[in-house]
Amino acid sequence: MQQSVTVMEVSPRDGLQNEDVILSTEQKLSLVEGAIAAGCRRIEATSFVHPTRVPQMADAEALCAMLPDTDNVRYTGLILNERGYRRLRDTKTIHEAGLVIPATDTFGLKNQGLDVDSAVAMATEVIRDGAQTNFPVQVTIAVAFGCPFEGEVDLKQLLNTAQRLADAGPVELALADTIGVAVPTQVREAFTQLKDKLGELPLRAHFHDTRNTGIANAYASLLAGVSVLDASIGGIGGCPFAPNASGNIATEDLVYMLNRGGIAHGVELAKLLDTASWLQEVLAKLLPSMMLKAGVFPPE
């Protein structure tokens, strides 16, 4: 079991990209600032994708120009291709690129117009460019535990894709349960084998709570040695290109589990709840967060 973990706050990107209400750039900045105030030190700020496909992220450069210049906070931007990578690099404010690579051909073609082999080839070029220019590039394998179009993802196939990506030299590799179908036994097996295969490469996990297994899966990944967990304030999020891919695990729900389990993380639950409550008003709907509904225990 990990004794300390890093929480990657993804609400400004993965959280907002699937919402009908499009926040202003200033409101997105407020969300980022709320995450920073709560102690989040890695934040996925935005994505560099085509604005007609994901209009919620159309102001990526404008938001980046407004991000607080804080020494102990690292901003990540999501990219799907080399064009997005160049846009990200041009901002001068994003600290690392987060590449997304599909686990299946069908999802890759629908999500970014690339099958697995083409996406791995593209990723290899981007990762190597980052290494040559001393710019961190991490990679996430999407639909790693199940695809909405192809169904089950073969573990050997997944590990093979992970090895090919690791060979290019990313700074971190993540598995994403994009449509929330994974269960803890599956998660622990996949990450255990991944850690055995890739050695010291840092691993990250990204879970959606679509079928109410997200927090359990996060715990299983900790048992397998994962050191970074993605989460979204309020539990918002989803993938526009994956049917019924509802929200991420809520950051406040994850932090509650970590607090009660004695696992260090550096994020303040009360401040997360303040921001989640604000976000619920901005989006004008009840958010999935269980902590927003139930409150802290023991009562403060």
N, C-alpha and C positions, 0 to 999 in steps of 0.2 A: 504494500500500500504506500502511495506517495504521502509524505508528511507535509508537503507544501505544493501548491499548484498555482499556475497563472490563469486568471480568467480573461479571456479575450472577449471584449464587449462588441457585439456585432449588430446591435439595433440600428445604428445609423445607416447600415447598408442592407444586410440580409433582413433586418427587421422591417425597414420601410419599403423595400422594393416590391412587396406584394400587397401593400395597403391601397385602398381606393382613395383615401384622402392623401393628397400630395402636400407635404409640409413645405413651407417656405425655407429658403436657405437659412434665414435667421432662426427659425424654429429647429432646424437640424443642428445648427450651432449650439443652441440651448441644450439639446439632447446630448451632444458631445460633452459640453461643459458639465452637465449633470453627472455623466459617467466619470469624468475626471474628479469632480468633487467627492464622489463616492469611493475613490481610490483606484479606479481602473487604470492600468498602465499600458495596456495594449488595446487599441480601439480600431476596428474596421470602419473607417470613416465614410467610404463611398465606393462606387465601382465605375470603371471607365468602359462603359458599354454604349451601344448605339442608343441615342435618346428616344428614337421612335419605338424601339423594342422594350425599353425599360424607362418610361418617362419620369419615374420617381427619382432617377439618378441623373437627370439632364443637367443639373447644376454642379456637377462634380468639381470642375475647376474653380467655380465661384466659391464653393464651400471650402476647398483646400486653401484658398487665399485668405480665409477668415479663421482657420484653425489656430487655437492658442499655441504659441511657441513655448512649449514646456519641456524642460530638459529630460524629465523622467517619464514622459509619455511617448509611446511609439505608435504612429499611425500606419495602418495598412490600407491599401487600395486593392480591390478585386479587379482582375483582368482575365479576359478570355482569349486574347490573341496578342500578336506583336504590336498592332496599332494601339491597343489599350495600354500596353507596356510603355510605349513612347509617350502617350498622353500623361501617364502617371509620372514618368521621369521628368517631364517638362514642368510639373507643378513645383518641384523643389521643396515641397513640404511633406510629402509622403515618404516614410522611412523604409518601407519594404513593399514589394509586390506580392500579391497573393494570387497565384495562378490556379484556375480550376480546370481539371482534366476529367473527362467522363470515364466511368467504369464500363459503359456499354456503348456500342456504336449508335444505336437508335437515339438514345438520350443525347449523345454528343452532337449528332446531326441536327436534332431539333433545338438544342440549347445554344450551340455555337457554330454549327455548320461544319463540324469536323468529326470524323470517326476516331476511334481510340488511337490507331497508329498515327494518323495525321496530327492529332492533338499532342501525342508524346513527342513527335518530331519537332513540332512548334515549341513545346515546353523546353525541350533540350536546348534549342537555340537561345531562348530567353534566359534560362538559368545560366547558361555559359556566358552570355553577355553580362549578366549581373555579377558573376564571379570575376570576370575580367575587369570590370569597372568598380568593383568593391561595393556593389549594391545588393542587399539581401533579397533573395527571391525564395518564397516558400510555395508549396504546392498542395492542393487539396484534391482528392479523388472523390468526385460526386457520385451519387447513387451507389455507394460502395457496398451497401447491405441489401439492396433491392432496387430494381428499375421499374418505373411505371409502365414501360413499354415492353421490356423483355423478361420481366419477372425476376426470379432468383439470379443472383450474381455468384458465379463459381469462385470459391475462395482461392483456388490455384491461379485462376485468371487474374483475380484482384492482386494477389501477391506478385505475379509476374509484371503487371503494370507498375506496381509500386517499386519493384527492383529496377525497372527501366528508368523510371523517374529519378530514383535515388542515385543511379549511376551518373546522372548529369550534375549532381552536386547541389541540390537545394539546401537551404538552411533549416528546413523543417518539412515534415510531411504529415498530412492529416487525412483521416477517413471521415466522410460525411454521410450521415443517414438522411439524405435529402428528402425522402418521402416518409420518414418515420415508421419504418417497418422492422427495424432491428429489435432483438431481444438480448438480455444481458449475457447469456451463454454464448451467443454468436459474436457479440462484441468482444468479450474477453478472449475467445479463441482467435479472432482475427488480429487483435492487437498483440497478443502474446506471440503469435507466429510472425507478425510483422517485426516486432522487436528482436526476435531471434534472428530474423533474416537480415535486418538492416543495421544491427549493432547499436552504435551510439547516436544515430541520427535522431534528433528530438521529434517526438510524436505529439500530434494534437488531435482532438476529437470534436466532432460537430454533430449534435443530435437535434432532431425535431421531435416534438412530443405528440405527434399526430395520433398515435395509438396508445398514449399514456404510458410509454416505456422510457421516455427521455431521461429522467433523473436516475432511474435504475441503470440505464445504459451508461450514464456518466460515471456512476459508482463502479460499474464493471470495468470501464476503461482505466480508472485509477488503479484497480487491482492488477491490471496488466502493465502498469508502468507509464501510462500517459501523463505528461507533465503540464499540458495546456488544454483547457476546456473552453469551447465557444459557448456563449450564452447571450440572450437578448433581453434587455430591460422590458418588463411587461409580458414577455413571452410572445412578442409579435414576430412575424416573419413568414417566409415561405418562398417557393420558387415559382415564378410566373410560367415556367415551361414544364412544370411537373404537376399533373392533375392531383388535386386534393392534398397538396403538400403544405399543411398548416404549420403553425409557428414553431420557433425554436424553443428550447427549454428556457424558462425565465431566469434571468440572472439572480433575482432575489430568491427564487426557489432553490437554485443551486447553492447560493451562499448560505442559506439556512442549513442545508444538508452538511456543507463543509464545516460550518460553525459547530454544529452539534456533534460532528465526528472528530473535532479537534484537528482539522487539517487547515494549515495556515494558507492565507490567500491575499490578505491586505485590502479587502473591499468592505465598506461599511454598509450593513444591511439597511439601517434606518434611512440613509441618504438614497439608496437605491429605490426604496419604497416611495420616497418623496418624488423622485423623478418618474417612477412608474405611474404614480397617481396623476402627475401633471400630464404625462403622455396619454393617459386614458381620457382626460378631458379634451386634449387637442384632437385626438382621433374620434372623439364622440361615440365611443362604444366601450363595452366591458372588455377588458383584456384577459387573456387566459391565465395570467399569473395567479397561482394559488395563495401566495403570501399576501397579495392585495385583498383577497377575500377573507382569509383566515386570521391574518395578523401574526405578530411574532409570539414566540413562546420560549421561556417564560415571559409573561407580560412585563414591559418595562415601566 
